[in-house]
């Protein structure tokens, strides 16, 4: 993800799931009716045994770096999303294998679909499907792989906010982008176990929430479980939640999820791999907020934001030393319960 999505406002300006009935009114207003439980109430999130962090822990243990491996286990032991960004040779087969493994563990996986043509407006995470037909076929393959299984899908990070700002570098066919987002929403909606959250950027990106709500509506949010915030970003959970409530109010009380993977110390001085950051609240479906369906680690902590400095990996590439710094800076937390 490039500079206008994963920390975009810093650059442009200057630089669920388990919802306990009655634990929050969902609007922050005393005396308001309690929100209904979220669409994945009671879900247990899947810990991916093949995550970058898990593989790194095994490698470091074999090398004798047992102390570092123990610290990195703070990431490896938590549920993190699996990104589908066009890299899988068989996206349907990969999706099927993921949901089958999660079902065997009595858990629900989180997937990110990130393959829209013209992705990231040609910036650090440029790419995507070759054309509209290829994208429709790709989404169809992923959805077919999901089948009747339960899954959470975060749909196309940055795509809707980019309709409003941040796409100056590359011409964007707005009509086609909206058509493809709607098509993806409808394709996923045909699978009743899938809960889709359409991405809405982050709390410091689009200041005009009314405009953002309009674009989310045009992209089909009414046919989803809600929206996602802070994907690959560092905005605090409090800031993201406040922003999300304001956006939710404009969308008839829509529910949302927040990426808390790297926001433990809030934003840094740059959007790209800022130093001194920390893991945030561990993934949970018990947020204590009637509209926040889950805190998720959507971007796996340790995956690079981009080659924004000397020696920094390309966007999405695993960077173990950065992951280690995030884990070291975070309070020690327990992994999710086994059952």
C-alpha positions in Angstrom: 0.0 0.0 0.0 1.3 3.4 -1.0 1.6 6.7 0.8 -2.0 7.8 0.5 -3.4 4.7 2.1 -1.2 3.2 4.9 -0.5 6.5 6.5 -1.6 8.8 3.8 -2.8 11.8 5.7 0.6 12.2 7.3 2.0 12.5 3.8 -0.7 14.6 2.2 -1.1 17.0 5.0 2.5 17.6 5.8 4.4 15.1 5.1 -16.6 -9.0 15.4 -17.4 -9.8 16.0 -18.3 -11.0 19.6 -20.5 -8.1 20.6 -21.9 -8.5 24.1 -25.5 -7.3 24.2 -25.8 -4.2 26.3 -22.0 -3.8 26.8 -22.1 -0.6 24.7 -24.9 1.5 23.2 -22.9 1.5 20.0 -23.2 5.3 19.6 -21.4 6.7 22.6 -24.7 8.3 23.7 -25.9 7.5 27.2 -29.3 5.9 27.2 -29.3 5.0 23.5 -30.6 1.6 22.6 -28.0 -1.2 22.7 -26.7 -2.2 19.3 -27.5 -5.7 18.0 -24.7 -8.2 18.2 -22.3 -8.1 15.2 -22.6 -10.5 12.3 -19.8 -12.7 13.6 -20.9 -12.8 17.2 -19.1 -15.7 19.0 -16.5 -16.2 16.3 -13.0 -17.3 17.3 -10.3 -15.9 14.9 -7.9 -18.3 13.2 -4.2 -18.3 14.0 -2.4 -19.0 10.8 0.3 -21.6 11.5 2.0 -20.7 8.2 2.3 -17.0 8.8 5.5 -15.1 8.2 6.0 -14.7 11.9 5.4 -18.4 12.7 7.9 -19.5 10.1 10.4 -17.0 11.4 10.0 -18.2 15.0 10.7 -21.7 13.8 13.8 -20.6 11.9 15.2 -18.5 14.7 14.7 -21.4 17.2 16.6 -23.6 14.8 19.4 -21.0 14.6 19.6 -20.7 18.4 18.0 -17.3 18.5 15.6 -18.5 21.2 15.1 -15.2 23.0 14.2 -13.4 19.8 12.0 -16.2 18.8 10.1 -15.9 22.1 9.6 -12.2 21.6 8.4 -12.8 18.0 5.9 -15.4 19.2 3.9 -12.4 20.4 3.0 -12.0 16.7 3.1 -15.6 15.7 0.6 -16.6 18.4 -2.0 -14.1 17.4 -4.6 -14.3 14.5 -3.4 -12.3 11.5 -5.1 -11.8 8.1 -4.0 -13.7 5.0 -3.6 -11.4 2.0 -4.9 -12.4 -1.5 -3.3 -9.8 -3.8 -2.9 -11.8 -7.0 0.2 -13.7 -5.8 -1.5 -17.1 -5.5 -1.3 -19.3 -8.6 -4.6 -20.9 -7.6 -6.5 -18.3 -5.5 -9.5 -20.6 -5.2 -7.5 -23.5 -4.0 -5.6 -21.3 -1.6 -8.9 -19.9 -0.2 -10.3 -23.4 0.2 -7.2 -24.6 2.0 -7.3 -21.7 4.4 -11.0 -22.0 5.4 -10.6 -25.8 5.7 -7.7 -25.4 8.1 -9.6 -22.7 10.1 -12.7 -24.9 10.3 -10.7 -27.8 11.6 -9.5 -25.5 14.4 -13.1 -24.3 15.0 -12.0 -20.8 14.0 -12.8 -18.1 11.4 -10.1 -16.8 9.1 -9.6 -13.3 8.0 -8.7 -12.6 4.3 -7.8 -9.4 2.6 -8.8 -9.1 -1.1 -6.4 -6.6 -2.7 -6.2 -7.0 -6.4 -8.3 -4.2 -8.0 -6.9 -3.0 -11.4 -4.8 0.1 -10.8 -4.3 -0.9 -7.2 -2.8 1.8 -4.9 -3.0 4.2 -7.9 0.4 3.1 -9.1 2.2 3.9 -5.8 4.3 1.6 -3.6 1.8 -1.3 -3.9 1.0 -0.8 -7.5 -0.4 -3.8 -9.4 -3.7 -5.6 -9.4 -5.6 -7.6 -11.9 -4.9 -7.0 -15.6 -8.4 -5.7 -16.4 -12.0 -5.7 -15.2 -12.8 -9.2 -16.6 -9.7 -10.6 -14.9 -10.7 -9.1 -11.6 -14.2 -10.4 -11.7 -12.9 -13.9 -12.5 -10.3 -13.7 -9.7 -12.9 -12.6 -7.1 -15.2 -15.4 -8.3 -12.4 -17.9 -7.8 -11.6 -16.8 -4.3 -15.3 -16.8 -3.4 -15.8 -20.3 -4.9 -12.9 -21.4 -2.7 -14.6 -20.0 0.4 -17.7 -22.0 -0.4 -20.0 -22.4 2.5 -17.3 -21.8 5.1 -17.3 -18.9 7.6 -14.7 -16.1 6.8 -14.1 -12.4 7.3 -13.1 -10.5 4.2 -11.6 -7.1 4.2 -12.3 -5.8 0.7 -9.8 -3.7 -1.2 -7.9 -1.5 1.2 -7.7 2.2 0.1 -9.9 1.7 -3.0 -12.9 3.8 -1.8 -10.8 6.6 -0.2 -8.8 6.8 -3.4 -12.0 7.8 -5.2 -12.0 11.0 -3.1 -8.3 11.9 -2.9 -4.8 10.5 -3.4 -5.0 9.3 -7.0 -3.5 12.3 -8.7 -0.6 10.3 -10.2 -2.5 7.7 -12.2 -5.8 8.3 -14.0 -8.6 6.3 -12.4 -11.8 5.1 -14.0 -14.1 5.9 -11.2 -17.1 4.3 -12.8 -15.3 1.0 -13.4 -13.8 1.0 -9.9 -17.3 1.3 -8.4 -18.7 -1.3 -10.7 -16.0 -3.8 -9.7 -16.4 -3.1 -6.0 -20.1 -3.7 -6.3 -19.5 -6.9 -8.3 -17.1 -8.1 -5.6 -19.5 -7.3 -2.9 -22.3 -9.2 -4.6 -20.1 -12.2 -5.5 -19.0 -12.5 -1.8 -22.6 -12.0 -0.6 -23.7 -15.1 -2.4 -21.7 -17.0 0.2 -23.7 -16.7 3.5 -20.8 -17.6 5.7 -18.7 -14.7 4.5 -18.8 -11.4 6.2 -17.3 -8.6 4.1 -16.0 -5.3 5.4 -15.4 -2.6 2.7 -12.3 -0.6 3.4 -12.8 3.1 4.4 -9.2 4.2 4.9 -8.1 5.6 8.2 -8.9 8.3 10.7 -6.5 10.9 9.4 -7.0 10.5 5.7 -10.4 11.6 4.4 -11.6 14.5 6.5 -15.0 14.8 4.7 -16.8 11.8 6.2 -20.0 12.7 4.3 -18.2 12.3 1.0 -16.6 9.1 2.2 -20.0 7.7 3.2 -21.4 8.6 -0.2 -18.7 6.7 -1.9 -19.0 3.7 0.4 -22.7 3.6 -0.4 -22.0 3.8 -4.1 -19.6 0.9 -3.7 -22.3 -1.3 -2.2 -21.6 -1.1 1.6 -25.3 -1.7 2.3 -24.8 -5.3 1.1 -21.8 -5.9 3.4 -21.2 -6.4 7.1 -19.8 -2.9 7.3 -16.4 -1.2 6.8 -12.8 -1.5 7.9 -10.5 1.2 9.3 -6.8 1.7 9.9 -5.6 -1.1 7.6 -1.8 -1.0 7.5 -1.9 2.2 9.5 -0.9 3.4 12.9 -3.8 5.6 14.1 -4.7 4.8 17.7 -7.7 2.5 18.4 -9.4 5.4 20.2 -9.0 7.7 17.2 -10.1 5.0 14.8 -13.2 4.2 16.9 -14.2 7.8 17.2 -13.8 8.3 13.4 -15.7 5.1 12.8 -18.6 6.1 14.9 -18.9 9.4 13.0 -18.8 7.5 9.7 -21.2 4.9 11.0 -23.7 7.6 11.9 -23.8 8.6 8.3 -24.3 5.0 7.2 -27.3 4.1 9.3 -25.3 2.6 12.2 -23.0 0.4 10.1 -20.6 -1.8 12.0 -16.9 -1.8 11.5 -13.6 -3.4 12.3 -10.3 -1.8 13.2 -6.7 -2.9 12.4 -4.8 -2.7 15.6 -1.7 -4.6 14.6 0.8 -1.8 14.7 -0.9 1.1 16.5 0.3 0.5 20.1 2.3 3.7 20.1 0.2 5.6 17.6 1.5 7.3 14.4 5.1 8.1 13.7 6.8 10.8 11.8 6.3 9.0 8.5 3.7 6.7 7.1 6.3 4.1 5.8 7.8 1.7 8.4 8.1 4.4 11.1 10.5 3.5 13.9 9.4 3.2 17.5 6.0 1.7 16.8 4.5 -1.2 18.7 1.9 -3.9 18.5 -1.6 -2.8 19.4 -4.5 -4.5 21.1 -4.4 -8.2 20.2 -7.1 -9.4 17.8 -10.4 -9.9 19.6 -14.1 -10.3 18.9 -14.9 -8.8 22.3 -14.4 -5.0 21.8 -16.8 -3.7 24.3 -18.3 -1.5 21.6 -21.6 -2.2 20.0 -20.5 -1.1 16.5 -16.9 -2.4 16.5 -17.2 -6.0 15.4 -13.5 -6.8 16.0 -10.0 -5.5 16.5 -8.0 -7.3 13.8 -4.4 -7.6 12.8 -5.2 -7.0 9.1 -1.6 -6.2 8.0 0.7 -8.7 9.5 3.1 -6.8 11.8 6.5 -7.1 10.2 5.3 -6.9 6.5 7.0 -3.8 5.0 5.1 -0.7 3.9 7.5 -0.2 1.1 11.1 0.5 0.1 10.9 4.0 1.5 14.4 4.1 2.9 17.8 2.5 2.6 17.6 -1.3 3.2 13.8 -1.4 3.5 12.0 -4.2 1.7 9.4 -3.7 -0.9 5.8 -3.3 0.1 4.3 -6.5 1.6 7.7 -8.2 2.0 8.4 -9.8 5.4 10.9 -7.8 7.5 11.8 -9.9 10.6 13.8 -7.2 12.4 11.0 -4.7 12.1 8.6 -7.3 13.4 10.9 -7.9 16.3 11.0 -4.2 17.1 7.2 -4.0 17.1 7.0 -7.0 19.4 9.6 -5.8 21.8 7.9 -2.4 22.2 4.6 -4.0 23.1 3.3 -5.2 26.4 3.4 -9.0 26.8 0.0 -10.4 26.0 -1.3 -14.0 26.1 -2.2 -15.8 22.9 -5.9 -16.5 22.3 -7.3 -19.5 24.2 -7.0 -22.9 22.6 -10.6 -23.7 22.8 
